């Protein structure tokens, strides 16, 4: 029954238009907190990540954004034939070094500081705050508490078993606006954010690590490079 639900779900996804972000992405307003399988996601714009030049990418992840009065909702879908999450419990940073992961970078327009959020195929997550690109010091590279930050992950496949072919993992993250503001970065619901999304995938069936960005303008492929970020505008 679960397998049939997954097949139907991804058949519907295949029919949705997945767009490259271009110069702007949008977050759609929703009246109530959405679920991972809420019908609203069928009408929210979906954006495909693009391969980085030095890496492979067989299955481009797709991401979507929505918002309520108190939270940003970040949804992602990742086709993956080898689901991996070997990150130890209590890890203080670097989940993407141990697991298939999606990273969301976000900063209010005009701010020097920014947030980096990590979400893994095993359901782990963390938030890092950098005061600026010029102060990415070891003291900053650690996960910080953010009340209300949450992530729901579903998988179609077996975690950490490289002997079989898996199918996908997908998730929905809740990022509270108050959490962003609590670290001294001015922000209000509906204001424009500048964002980047990065993905990393490890698979016994791939020739190398597979990595992608939401938007890649050429040159430096560092996910922290603000030149590759795009505005996220909140639809009224």
Secondary structure, DSSP 8 states (H G I E B T S, - for coil): -HHHHHHHHHHHHHHS-EE--TTEEEEEE-SS---TT-GGGGTS-EEE-EE-TTSB-SS--EEEEEE-SSEEEEEEEEE-SS--B---TT--S-GGGTB-EEEEEEEETT-S-EEEEEEETTS-EEEEEES-GGG--TTTSS----TT-EEEEEEES-TT-TTS---EEEEEEEEEHHHHHHTT----TT--EEEEEEEEE--TTSSS-EEEES---SS---TT-GGG-EEEEE--
